[in-house]
Amino acid sequence: MSSPLSVNSTTTQQKRANPLSSGDLFKFLAISSLILTSLYILFYEKTNNYQPSDLLFQPNFPAAASSPSNESDHLPTNLSHIVIGMLGCVNTLKHKTAYIEAWWRPNVTKGYLFLDRAPTPEFLPWPSSYPPFRVNEDVTKLKVYPKIRNPVQVRIVRSILEIFREGDNDVRWYVMSDDDTVFMVDNLVKVLAKYDHTKYHYIGTSSESVKSNFDFSFDMAFGGAGYILSYPLVAVLSTKLDECIDRYSYSWTSDFTLHECLSDLGVALTQEKGLHQIDLHGDISGLLSSHPQTPFLSLHHIDEVEPIFPSMNRSESINHLMKAAKVDHSRLLQQTVCYHRPSNWSFSISWGYSAHIYENIIPRSTLRRPIETFWPWKRNARQPFYMFNTRWPFNDPCQAPHVFYLDTVDQSVEGSKTVTTYSRVAPRGLPPCSSSGNHSADSITNIEVYSTLEISLEVRGMDCCDIVHAEDMNTTRVMYRALYRDPFERFKPWKRNGRLLPFFIFNTNDEDPCEPPQVFYFDYVEGSKPVTTCSRVALPAPPATGPPGHPRTDLRHIVIGMVGSVKTLRHKTAYIKAWWRPNVTRGYLFLDEAPPAEFLPWPSSYPPFRVNDDVTKLKVYPKILNPIQVRIVRSILEIFRERDKGVRWYVMSDDDTVFVVDNLVEVLAKYDHTKYHYIGTRSEFVKSNSDFSFDMAFGGAGYIMSYPLVAALSTKLDDCIDRYSYSWFSDLTLHECLTDLGVTLTQENGLHQIDLRGDVSGLLSAHPQSPFLSIHHLDTVNPIFPSMNRSESINHLMKAAKVDPSRLLQQTICYHRPSNWSFSISWGYSAHIYESILPRSTLRKPLETFSRWRNASQPFYMFNTRLPSKNPCQAPHVFYFDSVHHRVDGGKRRTVTTYSRVAPRGLRSCSSTGNHSADSITKIEVYSSPEVRLEMGGKDCCDIVHANNTRVIYRSCMKGEVIA
């Protein structure tokens, strides 16, 4: 009779290997350990994919799980390339399997449910509608077990190792999650298809809670939402994971342990906003009704929030949502906003979930913010609570929505149309909005949304829509359509049950071909009079260059606009001259007035200047709250009107922003310049993002827009300024305008706003693993090099930038074991020596040498920090960049950067690591290869030569090399 584990599960046991002959064994012993490992794998059976951990008192050989097929690597990623691991517990199994069954596809989806012990008889025989189960290995048998702080979390993180040992074929991606996580697997396939599965990738999302990210890490994937690892990364991790668990045995959570392990491998997190941890409580309908403009991938913590549909329990709610997901996963929860002008109504549709009607015209930028129907995850948290901006629920009839929830999905419509119906659950209970004409929506009980199933919504794409409504109707129709691209395009009328639906007629302006057309919607509804509405449509401008296959982006394709003031011109131009290349860089310095005589003739070392248009002549001027900020944002319009040739990208910044233009070129080359792109960075300061927007580019760091986006924006900007005349901040005005166009921010971590004060050396010495692009607010922080003023400091930094921009500020970590020293090099800026072995994951956190931008409660920063310490085992010896030159060493040409000690550390030596003091070291030389450029997101490894002087020799990292 079969044991419980043999029903549908393979017990985790070591497989027996074929014995080696004595001759073979002799050959193995005669060669190096590296070849020994390779031959060991080669002579074993292919199925021998379970190699026990070295912490289980066994040799640690690389797992021999099946690798991706080279022949199939060129094929698009599909569901068969993904293996999903769910972590569960037998005690909660009965309740959690309802969530798994909602999305799991038997015999289609690949994966396993890992349990803490064998299922009890009530679950046997194991249902075929469940994923096959596996029982996790017993962590009490690990060598490190006595040190482990939280054995349950070690069981969870080691499931990565166990799922890899299953040896599934043609795997590209491993997805790990909890057993109460619901996935949209079709969207998962679509998102993963954009990544190169042959490289190291760690994909996930932060918590929605600022406090949770602060407590653990802003750069950590929260596992409840699901995190995704590429096959090559898991293959390497599988040989290192148990060592890592030993190193971080004090860790309390599995997600943090994994994050630390991957940091030691030099792999940083890639954020995907469609994954949802849901570190929230209460009613999350406000969040789901304003989903980010990205495919919906997962939902977690379902038991911690109210059922997402009224009058249903939690599992019923999830199954109801999946009805829509099965019909059109690409649109699920994607927000579409449109307006019915005759009634002054705004519609916000979260496809497959909810529909809102507002009795007022509310900008898309406002409706994109979730209504705060939920409350914080942690009761002891202080504001800001969330990693996104919200709207408060209002009892104002002009601000409060009529709310409708998904009722039915109908695919039986002519012409491959899908109709989703949303029904009112309860009356709003408020009077009509008097300020917009008392057009009450109380009589509407249903909203029908028509979409075309044949047209899948692109990743980060958006639908537009039109409204069909008559006053005597209790059902309103919302017709989805694509953004108009051809002003002479004609749409065929849609029919349903013989009923004529909207007909569209375009009226172009022949006098001004640059003006977007007017679009008139004639809404014919049986038994009612025609209702006509008119709306401007933003047409994408023609691309600046040709289709894919165009030459690689270079500096000639970029135009940079700096905005300044004559009053500060003398001081700020020192920063511009540090990076500007006359007759090479293209751009303009926009001023508030003509330069005085002292600046004339205008120096050729400066960018050409332009005087901004006089904003007092704008019609909207009397309404403008802050004219200076309007002048700044309108510089986008003015730089576009320069009509420079061959432009792909516009970069806008302040006049005290310093750029590394070679890195800018490298980063922009990875984007498709023929599409809409809005690229920038948030503030380093949590409160600034909360006050303005977590999804806004802060302009001091510089923001970047593609040519087609600027071309489209140029026709709309003044209208937008009118709409947001109350805005106090140019960056926020631009963000709101672009949101109205349906364009969201793409984050680039190499841009730096520097909303900090004091000494930023701690931040610059632990730069993100991303090319250094810009630095701002230099006048609000100390000079970045000691014994220099601010402009001297920047010129000094640019000496290194001119030699090797790809490595500038990139952090490299290595160790000198004989002395128990850790080295952290920020190339071209600083070098630190610690008199103890500190993990890379620790050294990657900036030392908090700086102070907060302004008064606020913790957490202050959008990244985790280390507090400076007087402990001699934790405090660094600090050396700053001194010089850079080339030298021939060992027959090879090397770039040598020298870092000199400015002041003694003033602490005794670290006694716990052998009293190996570094006080005698006054200079560190770092050797790198000028022929080998550091790839974006890549890292160098290094070796230490310490005798009469100290040398750090950069080299390429070996596969799977752990820096710890």
N, C-alpha and C positions, 0 to 999 in steps of 0.2 A: 504493500500500500504506500502511496506516495506521501512524503512529508508535506506539511503546509507550504514550504518554500518551493517545492518542485512543481506546483500546479501551473503557474504561468511565469515563473521567475527563475533565473539562473542564480544559484547561490554563489556568493563571492568566495571563491576558493582559488588557491594557486594551482595553475595547470602544470602537469608534469612535462618536463622537457626531455627530448631525446638525449641520451648520454653522449658525451664527446669521446672520441677515441684517445688513447694515450698520446699518439702522434700529434693529433690536433691540439691536445692540451700543451704539448711541448712547444708547438708553434705559437700558441697564444702567449705563453710565458716569455717568449723570446722577443716580442715586439712591444711597442709602447702601449700605455694604458688607453690612449684614444682609439687605436686600431683594435685593441682587445675588446673594447666596448662594441665597436662596429661588427666585428666577427661574431661576437656573442649573440648579437641580434640576428645576424645572417644565418647562423647554423641552427637556430631554434625554429620550430614550426611557426608558420605565419599566424596561427591561431593563439600562440602563446603571448597574449596581450596583457596579462595580469602580472606585473612585477611588484613584489611586496616592498613596502617602505623600508628605508634604512633605519627608521625609528622602530621598526618591528624586528630588529636584530637580523636583517637580511641585506645582501648587497643591493645597492640602489642603481639598477640599470634602466636606461631610457625605455619607456613603454613602447611597444611595437604595434600600437593601434594603426589601423589602415589609414594611410595618408590620402589626401585628395588626388584624384587621377589627373595626370598631366594632360591627357587627351581631352578631358571634359572641362578643363580649367577655363576655356574660352566661352563656354556655354553660359547663358544668363543664369543667375542664381534662382533656384526654385525651392519649393517646400521640402523636397527630398534631401536638400543640402543642409538642412537645419535639424539639430537634435536639441530637444528641450528637456531640461532636468527640473523637476519639481520636488521640493523638500516638504515633507509632512510628518505627521505624528499619528500613530494608531488611535490615540485617545480622541482625536478630533476628526478622524477619517470620515465617519458617516456624514458629518455636516459639510466638510470641505469638498467632497467629490462632486457635489451638485455644481460647484463653480467650474470644476475641471470639465465635466460633461458638457457644459454650455459651449465650449469652444474646441474641445479635443475631437479630432476626426479619426476614428478607428481605421487602422490599416492605411492611413494616409500620413498623418502626423507621426514623426519619429521622436521618441523620448522615453523617459522613465520617471516613475514616482518613487523617490527614495524615502524609506520609512525608518523609524528608530528601532522597530522590532517586527517580527513576522505578523501578518494580519491574523486576527482572531477568526475562529470558525465561521462567524456570521458573515464574513466577506468571501468565503470560499464556497464553491469555486469562484475564482477571481473573474469579475464581469469583463466581457470583451469590450464594453464601452469605456473602460478605464485604460489609462496607459499601463504597460507592464510595470510591475513593482520590483524594487530591489531593496534589500535590507542593508543599511549602512554598516560598515565595518565597526568593530568594537574599539572605540578610542581608548579604553582603559588598558589596552595592550601596547599602546605607544610608549616608547622610552620617555617621551616628554610628558606623559600623563600627569605625574605628580606636580609639575609646574603649571599645568593648564588652569587658567582662571575660570573658564566657562566651557566645559566639555561639550555641551549641546551645540555651541556655536562652532566648535572644531569639527564636530560631525557634519555640520552644514557645509562648511567651506571645503572639507575633504571630498564632498560629493563631486566636485569638479574632477578630482583625480579618478574617482570611481566611474564616472560617466565616460571619461576618456578611455578607460580600460575595457569598456564594452566593445570597442573595436569596430564601430559602425563604419560602413563604406561610404566613400564620397561625401564626407562631412566637410563643410566649409565653416559652419558657425555652431557654437554651443550657446544656448540660452538657459540661464539658471534663474529660478524664481521660487517663491513660496507656493504652497498648494492652493492658496486662495487668490492667486493672481489670474486674471482673465486676459487672454491674449487675442488680438486680431491678427491671425497668422498670415493672411494675405497681405496686409499692410506691412507686416514684418518682412516678408519676402521683398516687397517693393523698396523698402528703406535699405535693407542690407545689400540689395543689388547695386547700390551706388558706391559701395566700398570695395576695395581690393582685398579679397579674402586671403590672399597669399602673404599679406603683411600682418604685423602685430596690431590688433585693434581691441580696445577695451571700451565698450559702448554702454551707456546707461544714463541715468538722470539723478540730479540732486533731489533732496527733499523739498517739498513745498514750504517747509517751515525753516525760517532763518535760524532759529535756535537749534534745530536738529543738525543743520549743516555746521554751525559753529561748534557744537559739542563733538561732532565726529570729524567731518571734513567737507569743505565746499567742493573738493575735487574727487569725491568718492561716489560711486554708483550705489544707490540704495537698492538692495536686492529684492525687496518686495515688489518693486516696479518691474523687476527683471533686469539683469545685466547680460551683455552679449560679448563673447570672446571668440576671436578668430581661431581656426584650427591650429595654425602655427604657434600662436601664443599659448594655447592650452597644452600643446605638445611639449613646449619648453617648460611651462609652469608645472607640469606633471612630474618633472624630474627635480623640482626645487621646492615643491609646496611643503613637504614635511619639515625640511630644514627651516623654512620660513615660519611655520607654526611654532617651532622651537624658539626661533628668534623673537617672535611676538606672542609668546605664551601668555603674556599679561593682558592681551587684547580681550575685550568684553564682547565684541560682536564680530560675526563672520565677515560682514561687508568691509569692516575696517581692516581686518586681517588681510583680506584679499587686496585691498587698496594699498596697504603697506608693502605687500609682496610684489605687486606690479610696479610700484615706485622703485623698488630695488632692481627691477628689470629695466627700468627706464621707460615704462609705458604709462602714458597719461590718459586720463578719461576724455572720451569724445561724448558730448552731450546730445541726447535725442529727446526733444520735448514731448514727443508723443507717448513716452513711457510715464506712468503716473504712480508714484508711491502713495499718494493720498494720506499724507500726515496731517489730517484735518479731522474735525468732528462735526456732527450734525448733518445739515442739509447741504449737499454739494451740488445742487442743481444750478446754482449760480456759476460755478466753475465749469460744469459740463455744457452749459449754454453759451459759453464764450471760450471755446477750446482754442489753443494756439493754432496758428496756420501751418499745421504739420500733420501728417497722418496719425490717427489715433492708434496706439500700439498696445497699451495694457492698462489695467485698472487693478489696484490693490487695496487692502484694508477695507474691503466691502463690509465686514462685520463691525467696523468702527464708525460707520456713518449710517444715516438713515437710508432705507430703500430708495433707489434713485427714481422710481416711479411711484406716485401716490396710489394707495389702495392695493399695493402688491407687496409681498414679502421680498427679501433680498434675492433669493434664487429666482423667483418669478420675474423680478425686475431685470436681472441679467439676461435671462432667456428672452424676454421681450425686446431688449436692446439688440440681441443677436439676430432677431428676425430681420431688422434693417441691415445689419452687418452682412448677412448672407446674400442680400440682394445687391448692395453697392457699398462694399467696405471702404472704397476710396473716399466717399463723401461722409462717412459716419462721423458725427459730431463736428463736422466742418461748418464754420459759421458763415452765413451769407446775409448781407444787409441790403435792403432796398426800401424805397419810399413810395407812398401813395400821396402825391401832392394835393389832389382835390380835398382830401380829408386831413391833410397835415399829419399823416401817420408814418411812423418808422416801423419796419419789420426786421426782426433778427431771428434767423432760422438756424438752429443747430440740427443739421440733417439727421434724421433717425432718432432724435431725442425730444426736442422742444421747439416751440415757436413763441415769440413774444411780439406783441403789438404795443407801441407807445403812442399816445395821442399827442404827439409833438414830433417835430423834425429834430432828431438827435444825431450828431455826427457819428460816423463809423468809429472814429478814434475813441469816442466815449463808450459806445456799445461793445467795443472789443474788450473792455475791462470787465471782469466778472463781478456780478453783484455778490456782496459778502453775506451770503445766506448761511455760511458755515462759521465755525469758530476755531481758535488756535488748537494745535495738537498738544502743546504743553501749557498747563495752567500758569506756571511761573514765568512764562515768557513775557518780555516787554516789547512794545512796538519798536520797529515794524515787525509784524508777525510773519509775513509771507514774502516769498521770493518773486512776487508779482504785485502789480497795483490793482486795487479793487474800487468798486463803487458801493456806497452805503445803500441799503434798501430804503426807499422813500415812501411816504404816504402822500406825497405831492402827486395829484392826478396827472400832471404833465411829465412826471419822471418815473412813475410806477408802471410796470408792464401789465398787460393782460397776458396770462400764462396758459399755454396749451401744451399738452404732452402727446407724444407719439401714440396713435391708436392703431392704425392699420397700414400695411404696405401692399400696394396693388400693382402687379406687373401686367395686367390684362388690358393695357391701353394701346391704341393704335400707334404704330411707328416706334416700337421699342421704348416707349415712355414708361417711367415708373411714377406712381402717385403715392406719396406718403401723406396720411391724414393725421392731423394733430387736433385733439379735442380739449375743450375747456373743462377743467375739473371742478373749479369753484368760481363764483363771481368775484370780481376784483374788489367790490365794496367801496368804491370811491366815486365822487361825482365826475363828470367829464372835464377835460382840460379847457377852461374858459379862454385862456390866452391864445389858443390856436383854433378857435372857432366853434367850440362845443360839439365837435364831431365825435360822439361817443362810439366806442367799439363794443359796448356791452352786449349788443344783439348778436355778435358773431360767436357762434358755438364751435365752428370747425374751420380749419385752414387746410387746404389741399396744396401740396407742393409737387410740381411737375418737373421731372428731370429726365435726361436722356441716358439710358443705361449704356448705350454704345460708346459714350464718351466718358472715359474714366478721368477722374480729377487728378491732375498731376501733383507730384510731391511739392508742397508749398504753393500750390496753385489756388485759384479762387473762382467761384461761380459769380455771375451777376444775376439779377432777377428783375422781373416786372410783376406788377400787381394787377389782378383783374377783380374789380369790386363794384358792386352797385348797392345803393342805399337799402334796397328792399331784400338784400341777400343776407342770410345768416352764415353762409359759407364763402370764404374768400380764397381765391386761387393765387398762388405764387408760381410764376413760370421761370424756371432756371434757364440760363443761356450763358454762352461764353462772352467774354469781353469783346466788344466790337473792334475788329481790326481793319476792315475794308469799308470805307465810307459809302461805297456803292453796293454793299452786300445786301441781298434780299433774303428774307426768311419766309418759308412757306407757312401758311397758317396751320396751327395744330387743331385737330378735331378729337373729340371724345364723345362717343355715342351720337355722332352726327352733329354735335354742337360746335360752332365756330369759336375758336379761342383767339388770342390777340393777333393782330396784323400790324406789321411795322413798316413805316415809311420814313426814309431819310430825306432831310432837307439840307443840302450842303451850301456853304457860303462861297459862291464863285469869286467874290471880290478878294477874299483872303484865303488862299489854299492852305495856309499854315494853321488856320483856325479849325479846331475839331468841329464836326458836323453837329447839327441839332438832330435829335431823334424823337419822333412823335409816336406815341403808343395809342392806337385807336382800339379801345377795348369793347368788343361787341359781345353782349350777353343777352341771351334770349329774354324777351319781356322787359327790357330796360333800355334807356337811352345811352348812346355812346358816351364814354367818359374819356376825355383826352388829357394826357399828362405829358410834360416835356422835361427832358433831363439832358444835361451835358454828359458826354461820354469821353473819357480820357483815352485817346488813341495812342498806342505805342509808336514812338518815332522810328523812322527807318534806322537800322543799325549803322554805326559809323564805318564799319568795314564789312567784309563779306562773311559768308557762312562758315561753319566749321571747316578747318583746313587752312585758316588764315595764318600768317606768320606769328611767331611767338611775341607776346607783349614785351615791349622794351620801354625805356624812359621817354622816348619820343611820343608814346601813346598816352602819356599822363600829363594833365594840366593841373597845377596846384594854385589854389587861391588862398591868400593870407589876408586877414582882415585886421586892420590896426587903426591907430589914431595918431595924428600929427604930434600931439602933446607928448606921447611916449616914444616917438619914432627914433630919436637918437639912441635911447637905451635898447630898444627891441631889435634894431637892425644888427646888433652884434650876434644875436642868436641866429638870425637868418643867414648871415654871411658864413656861419660855421658849417652849414650844409648845402647852401645854394651853389650851383655850378653855372656860372655865367656862360651863355650861349649853348648850354647843354640842357639844363632843366628848363621846363616851360611853365609859365605861370605869371601871376600878377599880385601886386600888393595893393589892396583896396583901402583907401584912406577916407576919412570924414571930410577933409578939405584939401586944397592944393598945398603942397609942401612950401614952407617959407624959403626965402632966398638963401639961407644958410645951407640948404640941401641941394642947391642948384649950382652948376649943372648936376643932374641926377647921376649918381655914380653907376658905372657899368657893372660893378660888383653886386648891385642890388637887383632884385626883380623889377621889371617895369611897373610903374604905379598907375593906378586908376583912381579917380575920385568918384565915390559912390553917388548915385542919383539922390536928389533931394527928396526925402520922404515926405516933407511938408506939402509937396505938390500932389500927393496921392489923394484920391477921393476919400479913402478910408482914414486919412490922417486924424480927423477929430476924434475917432473912436479908439485910436491906438494907445495902449497903456504904456508901452515902452518903445519910443521911436528908435533908440539906439539899436535895440535888438532886431527891429524890422530892417534897419539898414544892413545889419549883418546877414540876416537870412536872405535878403534880396541880392546879395553878392553872387548867389548861385545863378540867378537870372542874368546878371550883368556879365559874369564870366562866360556863360553860354553864348551871349550875344557877340562876343569877340570872334566867334566863328572860326576858331583854329581848326586846321586840317588834320585829319587822321586821329582824332581824339577817341580814346576808348574809355578813359576814366577821368573824372574830376575829383580832386582831393581838396577839401575845404578845412581851414584851420585858423587859429589865432596867429598873430605875428610873433609870439614868443614860443611857438612850437618848433621843436627841432626834429627833423626827419632823417632817417637812414634810407635814402632813396633806392639804393640797390636792393635792399630787402623788400621795399615796397613793390618793386618790379617783380621780384620772385613770388611774392604772395599773390599779387593780382594776376599773375600768369596762370594760376590754377582755376580762375573763375572764367565763365563764359561772358565776355563783355557785350554780347549781343542781347543779353537778357537784362531784366530789371535787377539791380543789386544795390543795396544800401548797407554798407559795411562800416563798422565802428566798434566802440567799446563802451561799457558802462563805467560809472565812477568806481573807484576803489572803496568809496565810503557808502555804507549801507543806507544811511539816512538820506544822502543825496539822491540815490536811486528811488527810495520810497517817496521823497518829496516831488520828484519829477516823473521818472519812469524807469523801471528795470529793463525796458525794451527800447530805450532811447540811446543813440550815440551821443556821447558828450563831445562837443565840438573842439574843445581845447586839445584833446588827443588827436584830433583830425578824424573826419568821416569821409567816406569814399562812395561815390555814386557812378554807376555805369552811364555811358553816353545816352542810351535810349531812355533811361529813367529821367535824366536831367532834361532831355528834350521834351518828354511828356510833362514833366513838372513845370517847365518854363511857361506853358500855356495855362497853368492852373494856379501858379504861386500867388498872384495878387488876389485872386478870388479866395484863396485859402487864408491869406493874411487878414482879409476882411472877416472871414468866418471865425478866426481865432485872434481877433484884435485885442482880446483881453489877456493874451499870453504875455508873460513877463520875460520869457527866455527864448532866444532864437532857436536853440536846439530842440526845445519842446514844440515850438511852432512847426519846425520841419518834420519832426516825428509825427505830429498829428496830421499834417498834410499827406505824408507818405502812407500813413495808416488808412486814410481815406482813399488812397489809390490801391490799397491792398498789398502794400509792400512792407515786409517786416525786416527787422535788423538781423544781420549776420555778424556774429561776434568774432573779432580778431584780438587775441590776448596780447599781441605785441604792441598795440597802441596803448599809450599811458596818459591818462588824464592827470594823475598825481594830485588827487584831492586829499592831500596829506600835509603835514607840517613837520619842520625840524629836519632830522638827519634821515634821509631815505636810503642810506647805504645798505641797510638790512634788506630792503626790497630789491635793490639793484644787484645784490650779491646772491639772490635766489630767484632769478628771473624765470617766468614760465617757460616751458619747453616749446618755444615758438619764436620765430625771428623777431628781433627787436626793431620796431618800426618808428616809434615816436616817443617824445617826452615833453610834457607841458608843465605849467605852473612852476617854472624854475625860480621865479622870484619869491615864491612863498615857502621854499625849503632852503636848507643850508646848501652852500656850494657842495657839489657831489665829490670833490676831491679836497682833502685838507690842504691848508696853506695856499689855496688858490681862490680867486673870486669866481663868480658864477660864469662869466663868459670865458675866462681862462679854463675853467673846469670842462666846459662843453668842447672847447677847441682841443683840449687834451684827450678827451674821449674819442673825438673824431679822428685822431691820429691812428688809433687802432681800427676804427671803422673803415678808413681808407685802405687798410692793408687786407682785412678779412671781415667784411660786414656780416657774413653768414655766421660767424662764431661770436660776434659781439654780444656780451652779457650772457652767453649761453653757459649754464652751470655744468661743470664736470667734477665728478667726485671719485676719489681713489684713496687707497690706504697704504701706509707703510707699517707692515705688521711687526718688524723687529722693534719699532719704537712705540707701537700701539697708537699711531697717529692717523687722524682722518684729515684729508685735504679736500677743500671745496674751492674750485676756481671759477670765478665769473670772468670769462675771457675778456681782456681789454679793460677790466675795471678793478677787480680785487682778488685776493687769495686769502683763504683762512686755513689755519692749522689748529686742529683740536687735539689735545693730548689724551684722547681716548677713541675707541672705535664707535662711532655713531652711525646708525643706519642711514642710508640715502633718504629714506622716507622722512626722517627727522631733519636732515640738512636741507631738504627741499622747501621746508617752511621758512619764510623770512624771519630774521630776528627783528623784533619790534623796537627798532631804534627810533622810529618816528612817532608822532602823536596824531591824534584825530583832527580832521578838517575843521570841525566845529563841535559845539556841545551836543552830546547825544548819549543815549544809554547803550550798553553793550548788547549785541556784538557791533563793533565799530566798522569792521572791514569785510570785504567780500572774499576774503581768503583767510586761511588759518595762519597763525604766527607762533613764534617762540619768544618768550620773554627773555631779555638779556639776564645772564646769570653771573654771579661772582664765584660760582663753583669752578675750580681750576680744571675739572674734567669736562665742563660744559662750555666754558668761555673760550672764544677763539683768539689766537694770535692773528692780528689783522695786518695785511700788506696791501698797498695800493699800486695800481698800474704806474710804472715809471717810464718805460721806453719800449719801442718795438723796432726790430731790425731783422735782416735775413742773415743766415749763417749756413755755411756748408759743414755738416756734421756727419761723419761716417760716409762721406761720398754723396750725401743727399742734402739738397737745399732745404733749410728749415726756416720757419718763421719763429722768432724768439721774442716773447714778451717778458719783460722783467717787472717784478712786483717788489716794492721796498717797504720795510717796516717804518711807520711814521713815529710810533711811540711804543715804549715797552708795555706789556700787558699788565704788569704790576700785581701778579698773583704768584703764589707758590706753584710748584709743579704738581701734576695729578699723581697722588700717591697710590691710588687704587690700580693703576696700570703700569707701575714700575718706576715712577719718578723719572721718566724720560722727558726732560724739559726741552722745549723748543725756544727758550729765551735767547739762545746764541744765534739763531737764524736771523739774519738781517735782510736777506734777499732770496727770492724764489724766481727761477727761470722756467718758463713754460715753452716747450717745443711742440710745434704743430706743422703740418704739411701745407705749404701754400698751394699745392696742386690739387688737394682734396677739399672740395667745398663741403661744408656741413649741410646735409639735407634738411629741409623743413621738418620740424618735429623730431629730428634725429638727435643723437647724442654721440659724444666722444667717450672713449674709455682712456685710462692713463695709468702709467707706472711711475714709481718714485725712485729716483737715484739720489741717495743721501750719503755724502761723505764730507769732503771739505766744503762743498756748497750743495744746495738742494735744487734738483731738477725734476720737473714734471714732464714726462714724455707722453704726448697724446698719440693715440693709435685707434684703429677701428675696433669696435667691440666684437668679441667672439660670440657666436650664436648661443643665446641662452645665458650669457654672462650675467651673473648677479653681482651688483655693486653693493656689498654689505659686509 
